[in-house]
């Protein structure tokens, strides 16, 4: 007699106002299984996971856990049953240390917890300092904390929402080995990812969602990536738009042997960082998360400023700007998409329309000091339409959007400013394959129109697809410029781990 499935959902339904996120979804997760949930942004994947984890309450439907009907009323109840979840948007207290965050859920002395954190980090390629404050960590490092915290609860069902989106390539294979070991020890895994090659390599079953409904159940190993993508988005994928060789224009952004020692003792210092970005090119910055990307981004955006005496160490449009604030840099034609969507890219409690106002107000959204609500709504509606943001409209709160849809909105807002220099950190993090292709196409299109584009990304495939040149950041040093068309991924990988010599 076969054992009862670990988890069974019947008729799970959840609506937010007029938007039905989950519509009568049935799902069965077997024992010792790695089960993928596939779907484009806004398909209902994250909502369904929140229902399983007790974060949200279903409007209708039944949850059966190991053969017994249960009511999942809170994450604490889900954890008591043996369900753990790693969220795409992190749930950490930024003013606490790593070990203090974990101690909120996992009992034990801090010294013992810290030792366990280090042990798991070493075993699973998730190294993090237990005594670092979370606010000082990069997005990738915060993801590691979330995964470690979940593993320390010893779950029977582990839910992973885009777990590899901010992990370096070297750590993904190690994480997969870990997940397979967990499966072999009796842990089932629900795995959400937009990376179809990961689904095929790891998962033994996949449930496909589209528009909040189940549209298929397949063995992903029996289909190629093209078939899975078509089932997921309901249409054939557009071909990638390669960045063909293209004459470049004047230098629009330049760093000249920049040294920076952050005040935060846990941050990464920058040493002799130099780069030149021309009009009509895309320069990519590769690197493993936590090697100075966050510090570099803050210096470029103006969140971190230097003294007026050092103004020429960051030059924008031929002008020294290292001492200028973000608004002054934007006035010169600079636009910025941060890697942290909620909190830095958008205010979650504000509507999309009001989030548009934050950076697009110079485009006529203000009139004599007052907000022009009609222009604000028109601008926001155009972003929603042009970038296929799945939402109820400009009045929707930013925090109510899925991660991928919020990313598309922020990208659309910044691109609509028609900047001279566009700086994007992790442009397709958590974005489905169709939307990721569209975003990359828009970046290449902007480059072809003469915009200078700087991209920080941990997706090597993405950088090779769209970039003219690539530089690698490692321990605060930046490598020489490498021609993307004449450089192999293995060479970039050596720079990423510091094996290609001392960065210049």
FIMARMAR-379251 format. One record per residue: y, x, z of N, C-alpha, C, O in turn. Coordinates in pm, whole numbers, plus 50000, padded with zeros to 5 digits. Example, Ala and Ser with C-alpha at 12.3 -4.5 7.8 and 13.67 -1.06 7.14 Angstrom:
BEGIN
494315131950780495505123050780496705132050780496685142450846 497755128550708498945136750714500035129050787501145134150804 
This chain:
BEGIN
498805008450000500005000050000501255008850000501405017850083 502165006149905503385014049896504315010950012504424999450055 504995021250064505965018650172507135010450121507455010750002 507775003150212508944995250175510055004650129510165015750180 510895000250033512035008549994512905011750116512955004050212 513555023050111514445026650220515605016750229515955012350338 516205013350115517375004550112517244994949995516904998849883 517534982250023517564972049918518844963849934519134958950043 519584962449826520754953649823520464941949731519904943649623 520854930149776520644918049695521954910249687522484905849788 522454908749564523614900249540524894904849608525714896549648 525084917849622526274922849692527534920149610527644924149494 528464913249674529704909349607530894912549695530884909749815 531924918549634533144921749707534324920549612534334926349503 535354912649655536554910849575537774914449658537804912449780 538774919749591540084922449650541094914049575541564917849467 541444902549633542304893249561541594888149438540494882649446 542234889849323541654885249197540724895549133540054892649033 540674907449190539844918149133538474918149199538364920349319 537414915749120536044915949171535494930049150535164933949039 535414937549261534954951349251533434952149234532944960249156 532704943749308531234943049298530844928549275531244919649351 530044926149172529684912449133528164910949134527494914349037 527624905649247526204902549259525314914449224524434913449138 525564925649289524824937949258523514938549334523464936349455 522454941649262521144944349321520864959449306521134965349202 520324965349412520044979649410518884982649503518824977449614 517954991049457516824995249539516765010449539516715016849434 516775016249660516665030749676515335033549744515095029149856 514475040949676513155043749730513155054949833514155061849852 512015056549898511845067749989511795080849909511275081149798 512335091549967512275104849906512775104749761512135110149671 513935098549742514475096849607515895102249601516635101549699 516275107549485517675110849457518125101349347517745102849231 518935091849384519265080349301520735081349260521615081949346 521005081649130522365082749080522995068949062522315059349026 524295068349088525095056549054526085060948947526965069248973 525935055448827526755059348714527735048248679527405036348690 528925052048637529905042148594531245048748575531545058848639 532075043048487533395048648466534295045148584533895037548672 535515050748586536445047948694536725033048702536995026648601 536665027648824536905013448843535685004748823535794992448825 534505010948802533285003148780532744996948908531904987948903 533225001649025532774995949151531875004949232531305000549332 531735017449192530805026649259531225029249404530425027649496 532475033349424532925036949558532935024749650532615025949769 533305013149597533285001049679531874997949727531664994449843 530904999349637529514996649675529055006249784528355002249876 529435018949773529045028649876529695025250011529075026950116 530945020450007531625016550131530945004550196530925003450319 530384995650116529624984350171528364989350240528004984650348 527694998850178526465004350238526775011750367525985011250461 527925018550372528275026550489529015018650596529355024250701 529265005950573529894997550675531404998550680532024993050771 532005005550585533465006450582534074993150539535104988950592 533424986450444533854973250397532764963050426531584966450438 533174950550437532234939550461532074931450333533084927550274 530854928750288530684921250163531094906650178531004900850286 531544900850068531844886550066530554878450055530484867050100 529534884349995528234877849982527194888749959527524899849917 525934885449988524854894849963524104898650089524514895350200 522994905650070522104909350180521774924150171521584929650062 521694930650288521294944550298519974945150375519854939750485 518974951650315517674953250379517434968250398517444975850302 517214972250523517014986350557515594988350608515244982850713 514794995950538513404998550573512644985450599511874984250695 512894975750512512174963050519512774952650610512254941450616 513854955750681514464946350776515904943350738516674952550713 516274930450733517684926950705518594932350816518264931550934 519744937950774520684943550871522104939350834522394935750720 522984939950935524404937850915525104951050941525094956051053 525714956750837526414969450852527894966450876528664964350782 528284966351003529624962151041530594973651061531794971451074 530084985951064530944997551085530205010151045528975010151037 530945021051018530265033850992529405038451108528355044551087 529825035451231529005039351346527655032551343526635038651376 527625019751303526365012451291525505018451180524285019751194 526155022051067525415028150957524815041551000523665044550969 525595049751072525085062651118523945060851218523015068851220 524025050351301522955047751397521645044951326520575048851374 521715038151210520515035351133520005047751060518815048651027 520895057351034520515069350960521155070450824520605076650734 522325064350808523065065050682524285073950702525095071650792 524415083950619525575092850623526275092650489525655090450386 527595095150491528365094650366529415105550363530105108150462 529535111850248530615121250219531535114450119531145111650005 532765111850162533705104350079534365113349975534495125449993 534775107049864535565114149764536955117249820537475128149800 537545107549889538795109949960538445113050105537795104950173 538865124350152538365129650277538855121650398539915115450395 538045121750504538355114550627538405124250744537675122850842 539285134150732539425144450833540815143850896541775140050830 540905147551024542195148551091542765162451064542185172551102 543925162750997544445175550948544935184551061544945196851045 545355178751174545885187051282544795192751371545075200851460 543545188751349542415193951427541705204951351541845206051229 540955213051422540145223351357538895217051298538595205351320 538175225151221536925220451161535945215951269535385205051260 535745224151370534765220851473535225208851555534395200951600 536535207251576537025195551650536795182751570536465172451629 536965183251439536665171651355535195167851364534855156151377 534325177751357532895175051360532475170051497531565161851507 533115175051603532775170751739533075155951763532555150151858 533925149851679534215135651693532995126951660532905115451704 532075132551583530885125051542529605131251597528675124051632 529555144451603528335151451645528525156751787529465164251813 527635152851878527745157052019527305171452035526475176551960 527885178052136527455191652170528635200552202529765197452164 528395211652272529465221252302530025227052172529305228652073 531335230152173531975235152051531365248352005531265250851884 530975256752098530395269652058529105267551980528845274151880 528275258052029527015255251960527275248551825526595251651727 528265239451819528605233051693529135243151593528795242651474 529955252551641530505262751551529385271451493529405274951375 528415274851577527295282851529526505275251424526065280951325 526325262251448525595253951352526365252551221525765252551113 527685251451229528525250651109528355263251025528205262550903 528385274751091528215287351020526825288450957526675293350845 525815283751032524445284350982524275275650858523705280050758 524775263250864524675254450748525475259950631525055259350516 526645265350662527465270950557526775282350484526855283350362 526095290850560525385302050501524165297250422523885302350313 523445287550477522235282650411522545275250281521815276350183 523645267650282523905258450171525085262650084525505255049997 525635274650105526765279050024528025271150051528805268649959 528225267150176529365258750215530185265850323530565259650423 530465278450302531135286450405532515280950438533305277650349 532795279850567534095275550615534265280750757533295281950831 535495283950795535785288750929535795276951026536635268051011 534895276551125534855265051218536155262951295536445251851339 536945273551311538135272551395539425271951312540515273151367 539295270251181540465268251096540955253951108540155244651116 542265252151110542825238551109542665232650968542835239450868 542325219750964542035213450836543235213750743543075215150622 544455212550798545635212350711545805225350633546505225750532 545155235950679545275248950612544215250950505544245260950434 543275241650493542155243250400542495237650263543265228050252 541935243550160542045237950026541195225350015540405222250104 541375218149905540575206149884539095209449880538275202149936 538725220549814537315224449807536735227449943535595223949972 537525234150027537045237450162536905224750247535975223750327 537795215250229537665202650303536405195150261535745188850344 536085195850132534845189650086533635195850155532695188850192 533665208950172532555215650241532425210550384531315208450433 533565208650451533535203550589532885189750593532075186950681 533245181150499532675167650494531155168150477530425160950545 530695176650388529245177550362528525182950486527485177550525 529075193450546528445199050666528405188750778527375187250844 529505181550799529535171550906528465160950884527805156650979 528295156850759527285146750730525885152150753525035145150809 525625164450711524295170250729523955171750877522785170950914 524955173950961524705175951103524285163051174523815163651288 524455151351110523985138851169522535135951135521965126151182 521905144651053520505143451013520195129450957519385122151015 520825125850847520665112250793519325110150723518695119650676 518915097350716517765093450633518215090350491517475092350395 519445085250480520055082650349521405089750346522265087250431 521585098450250522825106050237523555101150112523025101850001 524775096150130525595091350019526615102049986527395106150072 526615106649862527535117149818528395111749704527895108849595 529695110549729530635105449629531365117149566532275122849627 530975120949445531555132249372531495145249455532525151549475 530325149249504530275160749595530575174049528530975183549596 530385175049397530565188049331531915189249261532185199449197 532755178949274533995179049195534915190349232535725194649149 534825195449355535705206549395534905218549442535435227249511 533615219349406532805230949440532795240849325532765236549209 532805253849352532705263649244531325262949180530365258749244 531205267149053529905266248983528785273249058527635268649056 529105284449123528065291849193527455283749307526295285749342 528235274649366527755267049481527005254349441526255248749522 527205249749318526575237149276525065238449274524365229749326 524555249149215523105251049211522515252249349521425247049376 523215259149438522745260449577522745246949647521815243749721 523795238949623523835225549682522685217049631522065209749708 522385218049501521275210149445519955214349507519115205949537 519775227349527518555231949596518465225749735517395221749780 519605225149802519655219149935519275204349930518485199650012 519835197249832519545182949821518065180549790517465171049842 517495189049707516065187549679515225190249804514225183449828 515635200249884514915203050008515035191150104514075187550171 516215185350109516395173450195515495162050149514875155250230 515435160050016514565149449963513105152050000512385142950040 512695164549987511305167850018510995166350167509835164850205 512035166850251511855164850394511995150250436511965147050555 512165141150337512185126950368513545120450363513675108750400 514575127650318515915121750307516125116750164515925124050067 516525104050152516905098850021518395100850000519165101550096 518805101849875520185105249844520725095749737520085093649634 521885090049764522645082649663523725092149612524555096849690 523715094849484524525105449426525455099649320525005094549218 526765100649346527755096249247528365108549184528865117349254 528325109249052528945120348980529275115948839528565107748780 530375121348784530705118748645530145129548554530295128948432 529495139548615528955150648537527515147548499526605148748581 527325143448376526035138248334524955148948336523785145848359 525325161548313524315172048320523775173448462522615176748482 524645170948563524185171248701523215159848729522195161748795 523535148148679522655136548697521275139548639520255136748702 521255145048519519985147948453519195158748526517975158248533 519905168648580519225179748647518685175948784517705181848829 519315166348850519025163848991518305150749019517435150149105 518665140248947518285126648989517035121548919516775124948803 516255113448991515035107748934515205093148895514295087148838 516375087348927516645073448892518145071648883518895078648953 518615062548799520045059948787520285045048767519625038648685 521225039648843521695026048824523085026848762523945034048812 523305019448654524555020248578525395007948608524924996648596 526655010148647527604999348673528684999348565529135009948520 529094987448526530234986048436530934972948470530334962248468 532224974048501532984962148536532484955248661532604943048673 531924962848756531464957148882530084951048877529634945248976 529384952348765528044946548751527034957448712527394967648654 525774954848746524704963948703524384961048558524064949748521 524464971548475524174969748332522914977248289522514976348173 522284984548382521064991348344520504999848456521225003948547 519205002348448518505011448540517615020248455516765015248382 517805033348463517095042448374516635054748452517105057648562 515715061948390515365075448434516285084848356516095086448236 517275091248421518235099348346517605111148275518165116448179 516435115548321515775126848258515215123148121514865131948042 515115110048093514555105447965515635102547861515325097947751 516905105147895518005102547803518915114747795519035122247892 519545116647679520495127647670521865123047721522085111147745 522765132747735524075129747793524835119747708525575111447762 524685120247575525395110947487524955096547514525785087547521 523635094447530523125080947558523655075847693524085064347705 523615084547794524085080447926525575076947923526005067247985 526355084847851527795082247841528055068847773528925061247815 527305066047668527495053347598527115041647686527795031347687 526025042947762525635032147853526685030247963526905019148010 527315041348005528255040948115529585034648076530125026448150 530125038447959531455033647922531405022947814532445017347778 530215019947762530075008847669530535011947527530705002747447 530745024647496531195028447361530845043047338530505050347432 530935047447212530685061447181531835069947232532985065747233 531505082047274532505091247324533335096947209532785100347104 534675097947227535475104947126535155119747129534845125247235 535235126447015534955140847014536035148447090537195144147092 535675159647152536695167547222537735172947125537425175947010 538975174247175540075179347094540285193947132540865196847237 539835203047049539935217247080541375222147061542105217246975 541745231947144543055238247130542945249347026542565260547059 543275246246901543175256146794544315266346807545345263446869 544135278246749545205288346754546535282546708546585274846612 547615286346778548885279546759550005289446795549925295946898 551045290546712552145299746746552825295246875553015283246898 553185304846959553845301447085555325304247075555785311646988 556075298147167557515299747169557975308647282557285318047322 559165305547334559765313847437559015312647570558275303047592 559215322447658558635322047791559375311447872560605311747884 558615302047928559235291248007558945292348156559705287048238 557885299048193557555301048334557055315248350556215319848273 557565322148452557165336048471557145339448619558065336048694 556085346248661555995352148794555975367248776555225372448693 556785374148854556915388548838556465395648965557225396749061 555235400548964554685408349075554995401849210555505408249302 554665389149219555015381149338554075384249454552855383349440 554655387949567553915389349692554345378149786555525374749794 553375372649857553725361949952552735361850067551525360950046 553265362850189552445361950310552755348650377553805347450440 551875338750367552155325550425552295326150577551715334950642 553055316750631553185315850776551875311550841551565315550953 551125303350769549845298350821548835309850826548545315850722 548295313050943547355324350951546055322050876545335331650847 545725309350844544485306350774544675305750623543695304650549 545925306350577546185305650434545925319350369545825329550438 545815319250237545535331450161546845337250111547625330250046 547095350050140548275356650090548135360149943547025362349894 549255360649873549275364149732549805378449718550735382449788 549205385949625549565400049610549795403449464548875402449381 551015407349432551375412149298550935402349188550375406449087 551195389749209550785379349114551795378748999552985376649021 551295380648879552145380348760551525371448653550315371948629 552355363248591551905355348476553115351748390554255351448438 552835349048264553875344448171553305332648093552225333548035 554045321648093553615309548024554645306247917555835304547946 554185305247792555065302647678555055287947639554135280547671 556095283947570556115270747508554985269947406554755279447330 554295258747404553245256847304551945263647335551195267047243 551635265747465550315271347499549855265247632550635259947710 548545266347653547945262247780547335274647844546475281247786 547805277547964547275288648044546455282748158546965274448234 545225286848169544345281848276544185291948387544095304048362 544155287048509543875295448626542515291248681542365280248732 541535300148670540195297548722540055304148858540855312748895 539025300148932538775306349061538015297249154538055284949140 537325303249248536615295649350537635290149448538585297049485 537445277749489538395271249579538635279649704537705285349761 539905280449745540245287649867540615302149846540625309949941 540915305849721541275319749692542765321549664543165331749609 543565311849702545005312949685545605302649592546815302749568 544765293749539545285283549447546335274749514547385271949456 546055270449637546995261449706548325268349732549385262249716 548275280949772549505288349800550295290749671551525289849672 549605293749563550265295649434550925282649388552055282649339 550205271449404550745258549361552015255049438552965249849379 552045257649567553235254449646554415263049608555555258349610 554185275549574555275284249529555825279849393557025280749368 554935275249306555385270749174556115257449180557105255349109 555635248349265556225235049272557525234749351558325225449334 557765244649436558945244649520558705239949661559625239649743 557455236149691557145232249829557285244149923557665242650039 556965256049873557245268549945558355275649870558245278249750 559425278849940560555285549876560765299449935560455301950051 561275308349853561605321849895563115322949914563865313649884 563555334149964564985336049986565705337449853565105340649751 567025334949855567825336049733567755350049674567865351749553 567565360149760567485373849712566235376149627566195385549547 565235367549643563985369149567563865358649458562765356149408 564975352349420564905340849328564235344249196563595335649137 564375356749147563835360249016562335362549015561755364948910 561695361749131560235363649133559495351549076558335352549038 560175340049070559685328348997560805324248901561895320448945 560525324848773561555321448673561075309448591559945309048544 561965299748576561675287448503562785285248400563965284648436 562405284248275563375282448167564435293448169565605291048141 563975305748202564865317148202565745318548324566605327448329 565545310048423566395310048543565555313048667564455307748681 566065321348757565375323948883565395311548971566465306249002 564205306849011564125294149085563335295149214563075284949278 562945307349255562065308449372562705302549497561985299049592 564035301249501564735295849617565055281049603565585274949696 564735275049487565095261049462564015251549510562835254949513 564445239349549563505229249597562845222149479563245224249364 561825213549504561135206949392562045198649303561865198549181 563025191749361563905183249279564715191749182564915187849066 565195203149228565985211849141565135217349027565615218848915 563885220349055562995225348950562675214348850562595216748730 562485202248900562215191048810563425188548718563255184748602 564615190748770565815188648689565875198348571566545195648472 565175209648583565125219448474564015216448373563865223648274 563225205648398562165201948304560765204948352559845206048271 560585206448483559285209648541558625196848592559295188548655 557345195048567556575183848621555295189248682554785199648639 554775182248783553685187748864552715176648904553135166148953 551425179148884550355170248931549535177949033548785186948995 549655174749164548915182249265547445178349268547075167649220 546615187149325545185184049333544915173149435543935165849423 545765171949537545565161849641546315149249601547535148349614 545565139349552546195127449495546905119249601548085115949588 546165115749708546745107449812547515116049910546955125249969 548785113249928549605120650021550575129949953551725131149996 550145136649845551035145649771551325140249631552465140849585 550315135049565550535129349432551065115249438551815110949349 550695107949540551115093949554551085090149702550325095749781 551925080549737551935075149873551005063049875551295053149808 549905063449950548885052949939549385039049974548925029249915 550325037950069550775024650112551815018550019552145006750032 552325026249925553345021349833552705016249704551615020349667 553425007149637552925001949510552995012749403553675022949419 552285010449293552355019749182553785020549128554255031249090 554475009149125555845009049076556735018149161557505026049108 556625017049292557445025449379556995039949375557815048949395 555725042349350555275056149331555835061949201556075073949193 556035053549100556685058348978558085063349008558535073448953 558765056149095560155059449128560295073449188561345079749174 559245078349254559335091049324559715102549233560495111249272 559175102849111559485113849020560175109348892560805117448825 560065096448857560605091648729561985085248743562495079848646 562585085848862563885079048880564975084148786565885076548756 564925096848739565985100848645565915093848509566855094848431 564845086848479564675080448348565265066548344564765057848273 566335064148419566995051148417566425041048514566755029248506 565565045548607564995036148704565965033148818565735024148898 567045040948825568115038248922569385034948845569675040848741 570155025448898571425021648838572465020548948572415011449031 573415029948947574495030249047573945030349190574475023849279 572865037849208572295039349341571295028649379570695029449486 571095018649294570155007849323568945008949229569065013549115 567795004549278566575004749196566644993749091566874982049123 566424997548966566314987848858564844983548851564034990048786 564524972448918563124968248930562504965248794561314967448776 563294960348700562734957248568562314970148498561214970948444 563204980248498562864992948434561714999848506560855006048443 561704998748639560625004648717559284998448679558295005548661 559254985148667558014978148632557594981448489556404982948462 558564982648398558244985748259557644999748247556655001848177 558265009348317557745023048313556325023448368555445029648308 556105016848482554775016948545553745010148456552625014948442 554124998748397553194991648309552815000248189551684999748142 553765008048139553465016848025552475027748066551575031047989 552635033348187551675043248236550285037048249549285043148209 550225025048304548945018148322548275015748187547075017848171 549065011248091548525008147958548125020747883547015021547830 549015030447876548775042247793547655051147846547025058347770 547425050447977546405059148036545205051348090544415056548168 545095038648048543925030448079543615030448228542475032748269 544635027748310544465027048454543935013148489544585003048461 542775012648550542144999748584542704994748717542284999248823 543654985548709544314980248828544884966548794544974962848677 545284959248896545824945748874547234945848821547704935748769 547944957248833549304957848780550184966948861549724973348955 551484967848825552414976748893552564974149042552964983149116 552244962049088552414958849230551214962749314551244960949436 550154968049253548984972249330549324984449413550074993149368 548784985249535549004996949619548215008849563547085007349517 548825020549569548165032549518546845035049589545865039249526 546795032549720545595035149798544435026049765543305028749804 544705015149691543645005649656542925009749527541875004149495 543455019549454542835023749330541685033249357541675040349458 540715033449266539675043649274540315057249250541405058249194 539635067749293540185081149279540505084649135541565090449107 539605081249044539835084548903540995076948844541775082548766 541135064248880542255056348826543575061048883544585060948812 543595065149009544835070449066545205083448996546385085948970 544215091748965544485104248893545075101248757546015107948715 544525091348687545045087948555546485083048565547315086148479 546795075548671548165070648688549135082148713550195082748651 548765091348802549655102548833549855111348710550975115748682 548765114048637548895121748513549825114648416550685120948354 549645101548402550485093948311551945094248351552825095648266 552205093048480553595093448530554255106548496555395106648447 553565117748520554175130848497554305133948348555315139548306 553315130348268553395132648125554515124348062555165128747968 554725112248116555765103448063557175108748089558125103848029 557305118648177558605124748202559015133948088560155138748085 558105136647995558345145647881558865159247930559965163447892 558085165948013558565178548071558525189847969557865189047866 559265200448002559195212747924558075221747975557465229247899 557825220748106556715228048169555915218148252556485211448339 554625217148227553755208248303552725216648377551985224448316 552675214948507551715222148592550765211848652551195202648721 549465213548624548455203948667547365211148744546775220748694 547085206648866545995212148946544825202548944544975190948983 543665207048901542435199048894542675185948817542565175248876 542995186548688543415174548614542365163748603542705151948592 541075167348605540045157048585539115155848704537975151248690 539575159848823538755158748942538445143948970539365135848986 537145140448976536735126749008536965116748897536915104648921 537235121548775537535112648664536305111448574535625121448549 536005099348525534805097648444534945104748310536035108848270 533815106048241533765114548122534695109648012535285117747941 534835096447997535735091247896537185094347928537935098747842 537575092048054538945094548096539245109448096540355113548062 538255117848135538465132248135538745137247994539615145647973 537985132147897538215135947757539615131947713540295139547645 540045119847751541375115047713542475123547776543465126647709 542305127347903543315135647970543415149247902544505154247878 542275155247872542295168347806542945167447669543675176447628 542665156547598543285154747467544805153947479545525159347396 545295146947584546735145747602547355159247636548465162147592 546655167347714547185180647747547285189247622548275196247601 546245188947537546285196547412547385191247321548085198947255 547545178047318548595171947236549985176647283550845179847200 550195177147416551475181747468551705196447431552815200247395 550685204347440550785218447400551175219447254552015227647219 550555211147168550875211547025552305206946997552875210346894 552865199147089554255194447076555255204347134556465201747134 554755215747184555655226047232555845226847381556665234747429 555105218847457555195219347603554405231447654553355234747600 554915237947757554185248647824553345242447934553885235948024 552015244247930551105237548021550335247948103549725257048048 550395246548234549635255048326548615246448398548975236148456 547345250448395546265242448453545485251048552544975261648516 545385246348675544445252048772543225243248773543335231148795 542055248848749540835240748746539645249248786539595261248757 538695242948854537435249648886536345245948787535185249748803 536725238348682535795234448576535925244548462536825243448379 535035254248457535125264448353535005258348214535695262448121 534125248748199533965242248069535275236048023535645236747906 535985229948117537275223848086538285234348041538995232347942 538345245548113539305255948078538995261847941539915264247862 537735264147911537385269647780537685259647668537975263547555 537595246747699537845236547597539315235747558539635234347440 540215236647656541615233547627542555245547630543675244647578 542145256647689543105267447716543185277647603542205280347533 544375283247587544565294747498544245307647572543625316647516 544675308547699544425320347781543955315947920544255304947965 543205324747985542695321948120542985334148208542785345548166 543455331648328543525341848432542725336748552542595324748572 542195345948630541325342448742541985346848873542465358148883 541995338048971542545341449102541385344149198540455336249209 541485355449268540445359249364541115366349480541735376849463 540965360549599541545366149722543035369349706543515379649752 543745360249639545175361549627545645370749516546855372449498 544715376749439545055385249326544785377449197543865369249192 545585380049096545405373348968544945383548864545515394448852 543905380048790543345389148690544315390648573545275383048562 544055400348486544815400848360544555388348277543595380948302 545405386048180545245374648090544065377147996543935387947938 543205366947983542015367947899542095357247789542385345647816 541825361247666541835352047553540625342747566539485347247565 540895329747578539805320147602538795319947488537615317147510 539235322947367538325322047252537455334347238536445334147167 537825345047305537075357547293536535362347427536255374247445 536395353047521535895356347655534715347447687534745335447660 533675353047745532505345347783532625340447926533345346348007 531925329647956531955324048091531465334148194531945334348307 530515342648155529985352648249531075362448293531085366748409 531975365948202533065375048239534025368348336534475374548433 534335355748310535185348248405534505347548541535145349148644 533205345148540532455344348665532505357248744532575356848867 532475368648676532565381448747533925383048814534025387948927 534975378948743536315379548805536385370048926537035373149026 535715358648917535775348649024535155353549154535595349549262 534155361949144533495366949265533925381249298533365387649387 534935386349225535455399549256534605410949206534715422149257 533755408249107532825418649060533315425448932532605433648874 534545421848888535035427548762536065438348787536805442048695 536135443448906537095453948938538245448349017538275436349047 539195456649050540365452349127541285444849034541685450048930 541625432449071542495424248986543855430848974544345437049068 544445429248855545765435348830546795424548820547975427448799 
